[in-house]
Amino acid sequence: MTRKYFGTDGIRGRANGVITPDLALKVGQATGIAFHRGEHRHRVVIGKDTRLSGYMIEYAMVAGFTSVGMDVMLLGPMPTPAVAMLTRSMRADLGVMISASHNPYEDNGIKLFGPDGHKLNDEVEAEISALLDSDLSPRLSTSPMLGRAKRIESAHARYIEFAKRTLPRNMSLEGLRIVVDCANGAAYKVAPEALWELGAEVIAIGVEPDGLNINKDVGSTHPAALIQKVRELRADVGIALDGDADRVLIVDEQGQVVDGDQLMAVIARSWQEDGRLSQPGIVATVMSNLGLERYLGGLGLSLARTSVGDRYVLEHMRAHGFNVGGEQSGHIILSDYGTTGDGLVAALQLLAVVKRQDKPVSEVCHCFEPLPQILKNVRYKQGHPLKEKPVVSAIEAATQLLGAGGRLVIRPSGTEPVIRVMAEGDDADLVMRAVDDVVEAVTKAAA
C-alpha cells in the first residue's frame, strides 16, 4: 500500500517543503473530523519541540482543529511521551506532537495519538489520508460551533510528577552527579527539573534552544559533548535525550556510551528479579545485537524481534502482552508507564538500579559483550535493487557465509531512498566480508 502522507512515524519532511501551513491546517481539519465521535465537546492537546517552524505548524493546526469544532489545549514545548500521557490524563479525543525527533531543525513532523495515548494505526491513518484528499469545506463547523484554544500552564508540572512517580516510593537520587543533555529540544525544562527534584546534582547542557539548534552537535545522536562534560566533571552518569525526548542514550562514568540494547538488558534483568515482567521476555527490532538475545537467553528470557520502528515494537508488545521493549537507538517502551518511548522514564529506571545496587554505571550497564556488527547504507535513485538477481544471489551467499553464528539484515529505509545492509556475528572478518559483498551487489544494481 502506497502511503502518500504518513510514514513510519507520522507525517515528516522539510518545513515549508513537505510540511506547509496549508498541509498542517488540513491535517487538523481531517483529523478533527475523523475523531468527531459522539455529542460531547471534542478536545485535542498539541505539544511541540523547539524548532522555529513549530510556531507556524502549531497555529495552522489550531486553525484547522477549531474550524471543525474541536477545542485545542496548547502544551508548548513538551516531550512526545508527555503529549501521549496528557492526551489520556486530560481526557482528550486526540493528541498531536509537532516534531521531527532527531532530525535537524529544517525538518518537522506531525505525530498523532488517539484518546488512549497510542499512535494511530494504519487504518485510521488511511482514513485521515482519504479526508486530506477530499473537499472538507462542507464539513466545517458553523460559527456558533467553532472551537476554542487555550494554553495549559500546568503541563510541565504534570509530566514531571508523572515521571517521578515511576521510581519506587521514597527513592532519592541524592549523591548522584548527573549530566543531562536535552538536545536543545522538547525536554530542556522538564528533564533537568525532574532529576533535581529527585535529589540529584544536575548539570544540564543542550538547554538553550534558539529554534535552529535542536539536535545540533548535542543529544543522543551526537553524544560527544556529553562524553566530554561527564569526563570533565567526573560525573556519575550522563543522560542524552533526542529532540523530542522519546529516546535516550547513557554515558557511564568512564565516558563510554551505553546504547538501547544494554539499557533493555538492565531493565529486563531488574524487572525479572522483581517479578514485574508480564511475559518471560522483551521485544526489540531486527537491529538489536545478537549479544542481547544471547544474554536474555541466559536469564531464561526470550527476545521477540520486529521490523525497525517503535510503532512495530509497541504493536507486538500489545498483541502478545509484553511490557518491556525498545530499539538499539534508545527508544525504550515501558508499557506499565506509557504508550511510547520515554527517554526520561527509561533513564530513571536505570538510575533506580544504580542506586539499589550501589555500583558504578559502567558495572550496572555492561551486561554483555556486543557481537561485531556492521551497518552500511547504499543510496539509490529508482527501481527495486533488492529484487535484482545478482543481489538476491549475493544475499544468499552472505547468509551462508555467516552461518548459524551470525545474522544478516537488509532493508530499505522507510524515510529515504537507501538500502541498509547490516550483519553481525562472532567472526568480525566474516561479518565485514558479508556486508561488503552485499553492498557491492546492491551498488551495481542501483547504478
N, C-alpha and C positions, 0 to 999 in steps of 0.2 A: 504494500500500500504506500503510495506516494504521500509524503507529509509536506504540505505546502507551507504551513505556518509553524507548527510545533516540531521541535527536535526532541532529543532525549531528556531535556530538562527545560521545558517551557519554550518560549519564543526568544531567540537571541540573535544579535547581529550588530552591525555598526550603527551607532546612534546617528540619526538623521540620514542614514543609508537604508538599512532594513527597518530599524526601529524609529519610525517617524511619529510626530504628534497625531497625524491622521490615523495611522495604524493603532496607536495607543487608545485613541478615542473610540475607534470601532471595536477594539478588544473589550473595552469597558462596556460598551453597549451590548455586544454579542454575549459576553459572559453574564452580564446582569440579566439579560433576557433568559438565558439558559438556566439560571439559578432562581428565577422568579417562580417559586413553587409555594402555593398556599396563599392565604389572605393577610398574613402578618406583614408588618413593616420590615422590609428587607434591608440587610446591612452588610457592608464589606469593610474589612480592615486593609489598609495599604501601608506597607513598610518599604524602605529603600536602603541602598547603601549610600556611599558618599560621592558618587560620580556626578560631575557637573550636569550631565544630561538627565539626572534623576528629577530635577525640578520640572523640566519640560514634559517628561513622560508622566510624572505624578499628576500634574494639573490637567493634562489631556485625559487621563483616565478618570479623574474626578468628574470632568465634564461628561464623559461617556456614561459613567455609572449614574450620576444624578439625572441625566436626560432620560433614563429608563426607570426612574423612580426608586433608585436604591440609595440609601443613606451611606455616607462614607465616614469612616473613622481613620484619621491620619496619625500614624505612629512616628513618623520621622525616621532617621537612620536607626535601623534595628537589624539584628541578625536574622537570617532566614528561619532558623528554628524558633526564634521568638515570635515571628509572624504566624507560624504554624500553631504554636501554643496559644497565642492570643486569639486566633480565629475560633478555637474551641472555647477558651475561657470566657470570651466576650459574647458568645452565642451568635457569632456572625454566620451569615449564609455562605460567605466566601472570603478568602484571604488572598492578597496579592503581595508579592515581593518583587520590587524593581531592582534587578541586579544582574550582572554578568559574571558573578562569582569571582574566579581567579583571573579573569581576562583583564587586559589593560583598560584604561579609562575610556578609550574611544568607543568601546563596545558597551552595550547594555542589553537587558533582557527583562522578560515578564514571566514570573513563575506564579502559578495559580494553585490554590489549595481549596478543597471542599470544606464543608462545615465540620467535618471530623478532623481537620488538620492534615489530611493526606493529600499528596499531589494528585491531580486528576488522572483518570485512566484514559486509555486510547479512545474509548467510545465517547466520552464526554468531550475530549479534545476534538474529535471528528465532528461532533455536533456544533461546537463553537466555530470550527473552521467553516462549516457549511453556512452558518449565520454570517460570518465575515464576508462571504462571497455573495450575500443576498442584499436586497434593499431593506434596510431596517427602519426607514422613515415611518411606515405605517404602525410600527410597534413602539414609537417613542411615547413617553408619558404626556398627559395633558398638564397644563400649567399648575393646577392645584395639587397634582400628584408627583411633582418633581422632587428629587431627593435633596437632602441637606448634607453639608460637610462640616466636620469639626475635628480639632486636634485633641489627642488623648495625652495629657501631660504625665499620666501615671504609668505609661507603658514601660519605661526603663526600670522603674522600681518593681513592677510586677515580674518582669523577666529575671531580674537579679534575685528576688526572693525565690522564684521557681528554681533557678539554678542552685542556689544554696541548699534548698530542701532535698536535693538529690544526694547529698552527703549524709552519712549516718548521724543521727541525733547527737549533739554535743561534741562532734568532731571539730577541731580547730586546726588551721594551717599555721599556727604560731610556730616560729622557729625556722620557717622556710623562707629563703630569699628567692623570689620568682621574678624572672624577666618575661614579660608578656609582649608579644609583637602582634599588634592588631591590624597590620597591613594598611594603615590609613583608611580602614574600611568601617563596616557597619557596627563592629563591636568596640570601637575606640573609646566609648564611655563605659559600657556595661561590664566588659571583661575585667579591666583593672579594678573597678569599684567592687565587683563581687569578690575577687580574690582578697582585696584589702579588708572587706567586711568580715571575711572568714579568718582573719588574723595574720595573713602573710605579710612579709615585707615585699612590696611590689615596685618594680622598676618597669615602666611602660615605654615602649618605642612603637613607632608606626601609629601615633595617636594625634597627628597633626594634619588631618585631611584638608586639601585645598580644592578638591573637585577634579584634580588632574593627576594626583599621585597615588591613587589606590593601587595596591599591589606593586608599586614601582620600587624595586630593589628591597622590598620588605615582604613579610608574610610567609605563609607556608610554601610558596613556590620559589621564594628567594631567601633561604634561611641564613645566608652568610652574615647578615647584620646581627641576627640573634645570636649566632655562634660566637661572634666577636664580643658581644656585650656580656654573654654568660661567662666567658673566659676572663674578660676584663674585670668583672665584679665578683668573680668566684661565686657565682650564684649556684643554688642547689638544682635549679631546673629552668629551662626556657620553654615557653609555650608559643607556638606560631600558628595564628589563625589566617584564613584567607579573607578575601574581600567581603564576603557575606557571612563569614564565621560558621559555615556548616562543615568545615573540615579543619583538622589540626595535625600538626607535627610537633614532636617533643625534641628538645635538645637536652642531653644529660649534662651532669656537672663537669664532664670532661670535654664538652663541646661536640659530642657525637650525635648525629641525627637519629632519632627513633621514628620509624615510619608506622603507617597504619597497621601493618601486619603484626609488628611487635606489640602495639597497643592492644590489638584484639586478643593476642595471646595472653597478655597480662590480665585483661578483664575476664576472659573466658576462664582462666585458672582461678582467679579470685571468686568469681560468681559460682563456679563449680564447688569450691570449698565451702561457700556459704549456703549452698543448696538453692541458688537463685536462678540457675539456668532452666528455662521452661522446656528445653529439649537438650539431649546429650550432644550438643554441638553448636556450631555457629555457621553463618552464611557469609561468603565472600565472593569475589569475582574470579574469572579465569586468570586475572593478572596477579593474584596473590601468590606469594612464593611457596614453592613446594616444601620448603623448610617449615612453614607454618602448619601445613597439612600433616607432616610427619610428627611435629611437636604435639599437636592436638591428639593425634592417634595414640601417642604415648600416654596421654591422660585419659584415654578411653572416650575421646570426643571425636565427632565427625566434622568434616568441612564440606558443606554444600556449596557448589560453585554456580555462578550465574553469569550472564553477559555483563559487560562493563557498564556501569551506571548505577547510582544509588537507588534509582527507582526500581530496578530489577532485583536488587538485593532486598529491598523492602517488600516487593511483591512476593518473593519466595518466603520471606520471614512470616508474612501474614498468612500465606496459604498453608504453611506447614508448622506454624506455632513456635518459631524461634524468637528469642528476644535479644539476641546479640548478632550484629552483622556489620559489614563495612567494606571499605576498599583500602588498598595499599596506599592510596593517595591521602588518606586521613579522614575520609567520610566514615564516621563511626555512628551506627544507628543502635540506640538502646531503647527498644520499644516500651520498656517499663516507664520511660520518662517522656519520650517524644515520638514524633511521626516522621522525622527526617534526621539527617546527620546534624550533630550539635557539637561543635569544637570545644566549647567551654565545658559542657557537661562531661564529655569524654575525658578531658584533661582532669577534671575534678575526681573522676573515678580512679584515674591513675594516682593522683595525689593522695587519695584515701588509702591505697595500698602502700604507698611510700611511708605514710605516717604510721600505719598499722605495723608494718614490718621494721620500721626504723632502720632502713637501709638506703644507701645512695641510689639515685635514679638509675645509674648505669647498671647496678646489680639487679634491680627490680625488672628493668626493661630488656635485659639481654636474655630472652627466653630460648632462643635458638640461633644457630648459625645459618643465615640465608644461603641458599644454593646459588652458584653463579647464574646470573640472569642478565640477558642482553636484549635490549629493545632497540630496533631501528625502524625508521619511517621512510617510506618511498612515496613521493608525491607523483600524482598522475593527472592528466588533463581531461581524459574522457575514456569511455569504454568500461570494460569489466576485466581488468588484468587477471584476477584470480580464477577466471573461467578458461584462460588460455591453457592449452595442453602442456606446453613446457613448464608453466608454473605449477600445474597440478602434479606433474611428474617430479618436480623439484621438492614440492611439499611432501610427497610420499617418501622420497629418498631421505629427506631430512628427518622425518619421523622415524624411519628405520634406523638411521644413524644414531639418534638419541636413545632408542630402545626403551626399556621399561624404567630406566633410571632418570628419564627426563621428560620434558613437556614442550610441545611446540604450539603456539597460539598465534594465529594470523587472522586479522580482522580489519575491515575498513573503518576509518574514523566516522563517527556519527555527526561530526561538525565541520569537516574539511575533506578535500579530495586527497586523502592519504591512506596508504595501506600500512598498518602497523604489524611488524614481524617480531615476535618475542619467543625466545627459547630459554630453557633453564635445565640444569642437570648437574650431576656430580662431577662431570669432567668439563672444565672450563673450555678446553680446546675444542672438544666436540660441539659444545654449545655455540662457540664462535663460528665454526665451520657450517653448522646447520643454518644459522641466521644469514651468514654471508651468501651461501648457496641460494637460499630462497630470495634474498634481496636482489641478487644478480638476475635471477629469472624474472622477477616482477619488474625490475627496472627495464629490462629488454622488452617485456610485453607492453610496458607503459610508454615506450618511446614513440 
